[in-house]
């Protein structure tokens, strides 16, 4: 059974960098052919795919967030990390990490593609 757990600060000040880590257990993030994504849901809005890191280490980003987003991994800890720079209150959301078994996940589609999700972590951007 694969489990994902997000961790990071719940409150970030405007203009700072948001950093979240997803710790994976029950499976390796380097196993072919999985894609590990960050997805968020602002209050009252739908799910938004932010980006992904593949089993190979290749990264993919949402065009709308690409300039502010970086995803990396630590294979020794079986973790992958999201960094979102220059945050504003509009970045307030529940942030999820999730696993998909298809490269289609790198196109931004969310519905029906993910077999495992973290529980989500609330991040509020406020001074």
GIBEL-V136128 format. One record per residue. RES is the residue in three letters. D_LAST is the distance of its C-alpha to the last C-alpha in Angstrom with 1 decimal. Layout:
res->RES d_last->D_LAST
res->RES d_last->D_LAST
This chain:
res->UNK d_last->39.3
res->UNK d_last->36.3
res->UNK d_last->32.9
res->UNK d_last->29.5
res->UNK d_last->26.4
res->UNK d_last->22.9
res->UNK d_last->20.7
res->UNK d_last->17.4
res->UNK d_last->13.9
res->UNK d_last->12.6
res->UNK d_last->8.9
res->UNK d_last->7.7
res->UNK d_last->5.0
res->UNK d_last->6.3
res->UNK d_last->9.7
res->UNK d_last->10.3
res->UNK d_last->13.3
res->UNK d_last->13.6
res->UNK d_last->16.8
res->UNK d_last->18.9
res->UNK d_last->22.5
res->UNK d_last->25.3
res->UNK d_last->28.2
res->UNK d_last->31.4
res->UNK d_last->34.4
res->UNK d_last->37.9
res->UNK d_last->38.1
res->UNK d_last->37.5
res->UNK d_last->35.0
res->UNK d_last->37.9
res->UNK d_last->40.4
res->UNK d_last->41.9
res->UNK d_last->40.7
res->UNK d_last->37.3
res->UNK d_last->34.1
res->UNK d_last->30.8
res->UNK d_last->27.9
res->UNK d_last->24.3
res->UNK d_last->23.7
res->UNK d_last->20.7
res->UNK d_last->20.6
res->UNK d_last->17.9
res->UNK d_last->18.1
res->UNK d_last->21.4
res->UNK d_last->22.4
res->UNK d_last->24.9
res->UNK d_last->24.9
res->UNK d_last->24.0
res->UNK d_last->25.6
res->UNK d_last->23.6
res->UNK d_last->26.2
res->UNK d_last->28.8
res->UNK d_last->30.7
res->UNK d_last->34.4
res->UNK d_last->36.9
res->UNK d_last->38.0
res->UNK d_last->34.7
res->UNK d_last->34.4
res->UNK d_last->31.1
res->UNK d_last->30.4
res->UNK d_last->27.3
res->UNK d_last->26.4
res->UNK d_last->27.2
res->UNK d_last->24.1
res->UNK d_last->21.8
res->UNK d_last->24.3
res->UNK d_last->22.8
res->UNK d_last->19.6
res->UNK d_last->21.1
res->UNK d_last->23.2
res->UNK d_last->25.1
res->UNK d_last->27.2
res->UNK d_last->29.3
res->UNK d_last->30.8
res->UNK d_last->34.2
res->UNK d_last->35.1
res->UNK d_last->32.4
res->UNK d_last->32.8
res->UNK d_last->29.1
res->UNK d_last->27.2
res->UNK d_last->23.7
res->UNK d_last->21.2
res->UNK d_last->18.9
res->UNK d_last->16.7
res->UNK d_last->15.4
res->UNK d_last->13.2
res->UNK d_last->11.2
res->UNK d_last->9.8
res->UNK d_last->9.1
res->UNK d_last->12.9
res->UNK d_last->13.1
res->UNK d_last->12.1
res->UNK d_last->15.6
res->UNK d_last->18.1
res->UNK d_last->19.3
res->UNK d_last->23.0
res->UNK d_last->25.5
res->UNK d_last->29.1
res->UNK d_last->32.6
res->UNK d_last->35.0
res->UNK d_last->38.6
res->UNK d_last->38.9
res->UNK d_last->37.9
res->UNK d_last->37.2
res->UNK d_last->33.8
res->UNK d_last->32.9
res->UNK d_last->33.5
res->UNK d_last->30.5
res->UNK d_last->32.5
res->UNK d_last->31.2
res->UNK d_last->33.6
res->UNK d_last->36.3
res->UNK d_last->35.7
res->UNK d_last->33.9
res->UNK d_last->35.9
res->UNK d_last->33.3
res->UNK d_last->29.6
res->UNK d_last->27.1
res->UNK d_last->25.8
res->UNK d_last->22.3
res->UNK d_last->18.9
res->UNK d_last->15.9
res->UNK d_last->12.8
res->UNK d_last->9.6
res->UNK d_last->7.1
res->UNK d_last->3.8
res->UNK d_last->0.0
